[in-house]
Amino acid sequence: MRFMIMHKNDPQTEAGQPPSMEIVHKMGALIGEYASTGRFIDGAGLAGSKTRTRLVFRKGQCTAQQGPYRGEHELPAATLLLKVRTREEALGWAERYGAILGDGELEVGKVNEPWDIGLMPAPENPPLQVLLIDKADRATEAGGRSATQKAALGRLESEMTAAGVLVKKIKLQPSATAKRLAFNNHQMRATDGPFAESKELIGGFAVMELGSLDEAVDMCRRYADILGGTLEIDIRVVDTPAQ
């Protein structure tokens, strides 16, 4: 099964402080272990909310809120990795995406690059990578959006791909198949979905190919230990096309 392991934002990240080199190396070793056996598929970390924009669509109008801000409705239905020249370009695509949804909410957040966490000097004029988070709603939690919306989103995503903007999209199953892990001083409390919402901003994610939900939980214990042992992690099942 394919899972998205999502850890939530923490005060250090929100304050703009990069992770320590000890955390970077320990996380790199963990991911490398899973990558060597083909179980790590993808992953990214996000900067604090001051680098993000929340887009709320209501009755044909779009309201943009630039961070920093607190989490409100942070349960994702899908994530789209975009490569653009500017934030304004990313927001333009996001507004077109949101207009198809009708009433809904999106978030656009900068993806951390190796130079953002001190692993290498920043190259000259690098492209901007952002994560477009499509927030869950009643339709996605019930199994999917309308055929008309799916078709319109498909056309837009094809246009984004042709423009070299859309790097990848990850669609998630409804939260009824998910599990939420709350760690406090390395002690874990697990809650099964569905979840009405999450008020914790996403701090980063890893997409893993694992044998079971129990294996995903075991991986999360190690993940949480590296990140300090006090945080929230969601395990979401990736909606993979039927073979």
N, C-alpha and C positions, 0 to 999 in steps of 0.2 A: 504493500500500500504506500501511497505517496502522501506525506504529511507536510504542512507548514508549521514550523515551531516558531511562535511569535513571542518575543520577550517585550515587556512594556518599558516605557521610558522611566528613567530614574533621575534623582536630583542632580547627579553629577553631569549626566548628558544634557539635561535641561539647562544647566548653568553654562554649557559650552565647554566643559572640561573634557579633553580627550581621555580615553582609557589609559591606564598605566601600561608600560611595556610588559609587565608581568602578565596582566590580563590578556594583552594582545598575543603574546607568545603561547600562553596556555590555551586560549581559544583557537589559535592557529593549529596547535598540536591536536586538539580534539577534532576540529574539522578535517585536518589532514588524515587522521585515522579513519574517519568515515569516507573521505574521498578516495582513499587508497583501495577501498573495497567496493567503490561505485555507489555507495549509499548517500553521499552528499551530492545534491543536484544543483543547488543554487543558494544564494544568500546575499544579504545586504544589511548595513546598518544605517540608521537615519540620524541626522543632527537634531538638536533641540527645536522646540516649537517656534523659536524666533526666526527660523529659516523656512517656516511652512506657511501655507495659505489654505484656509478653509473656505470652500465654496458651497453656499446653501442655495438651492433652487426651489422657489415657491411661486406658483401661479404665473409661470413664465418669466419671472424675474430672478436674477442671480445676484446674491450678496456675497462679497468677498471680505474675509477677515484675515488680516495679516497677523501672524504671531508676534510675540509670545502669547499663548493662551492655554487654558486648562482643557483637559479632555471632556467631551460631552457625549457624543454618540460615536464610539470608536470601534464598532464591530464591522470588519470588512467583509465584503462579498467577493471582491477581486482586487488584484493589484496589477498595475501596468507600469513597467519600467520604460521610461522615455529618455531619449538622448536628444538634447536641444542645444541651441546656441545661447538662449537667454531664458530667464524665468518668465518673461512676458510671453514668449513663444509657448512655453509649457502651459501657462494659464489659458492661452487662446485655444489650444487643443482641449483642455479640460472643460472650458465653457461649452464647446461644441458637444463634448461627450455628455455633460450634465443636461444640456438642453433636450437631449433625446430621452432622458429618464423622466422628465417632468418634475415632480416634486422629489427631491433627493439631496444627497450631500456627498461631496468629494473632498479629499485633501491632497495637496501637492506639497511634497517634502523633498529636500535635497538628500541625495544618497551620499554617505561618507565615502571618500576616495582614500587610497593609501596615503596620500600626502596630508589628508585631514587629520590622520592619527599618528603622524610622525614617522611613517615607514620609508618615505622617500621625498625628495624635493618636488614641488609642484611643477609640472611641465608648463610651457608657455601656451597660453590660450587653450586650455583643455575644454572639451565639450562638457556641458552641464548634464549630469544624470539626475533625474528626479523620479520619485515613486508617486504615481497617481493611485490613490486609494479610493476605490468605489465602495461606499458604505452600504451595509446591508439594509434592506427594508422589508416590508411585509411580503412583497413578491419574491425576493431572493430567498427569504427564510422559508417560504412555502414551496420552493423548488425551482423558481425561475421567473424571468420577466416575460412580457408578452411577445408573441411571434413578431409583431411589428417593431418592437424595441430591439429585439435580437437582430433582426435584419438590418436596421439602421445602424446599430453599433458595429455589426460586421462590416458594413460599407465604410464607416469611419475608420475602423481599425485597419482595413485594407489600404485606405488612403494614407494613414499614418505610417504603415509599413513601407509603402512605396516611396514616401518622403524620407525614409531613413530615421524616423522618429521613434516608432514603436520597436523596442528591443525584444520584449516578451510580455505576455499576459498570463497570469495565474488566476484561475477561477477556483473558488472554494465551495465545498458543499455547505448546506445550511448548518447552523451551529448546533442543531440537534445531534449531529455526529461528532461534536467536539468535546474536549475536556479542558477545564481551566485548573491550573495548578498555582496555588498561592503558597509561596515559600516565606517563612519567617524564621530567621536565624537557623537556616538549613533544615527546618522542619516543614514538611509538605502537607497541605490540605487540598484534596482534589474534589472538583465539582463537575458533574456531567451536564452537557447542554440539554436542551437549548438555552441560550442566554438572551435575555431581553435586550441587553446592551453591555458595553464596557465603557467605563469612563477613564480608562488609562490609555494614554497615547502609545502607539506602537513605537518601540525603540529600534527594532531590527527583527530579522527573520532568517531562518534556514529552511530550505526545502529538502526533505530527506526521503529516501526510498527505504522503508523499514518493513519488517515482517508483521508487525502487529502494533496495536495501540499501547500495549504493555512495554514493548521495546522503545516506543517513542517516549513514554514516561521515564524509563530508565535513562535515556539519553538526556532528558530534561533535568534530571537530578544532577548529572555531571555539569550540564550547561549552567544551572543555577549556582552550583558551588563555585564555579569560576567567577561568576558575576557578583559574588558576595553573599549569596545565600538568603537574601531578602528581596523578593521581587515576584511579579506575576507573569506567568507564561500561559498562553493559549496553544493548544494542539488542535489544529484544523485539518480536516481531510481535504486534499486537493481533488477537485472535480476533473478527473482525467477522461478523455473521450473513450468510448467503447472501442475495443479492438475488433 
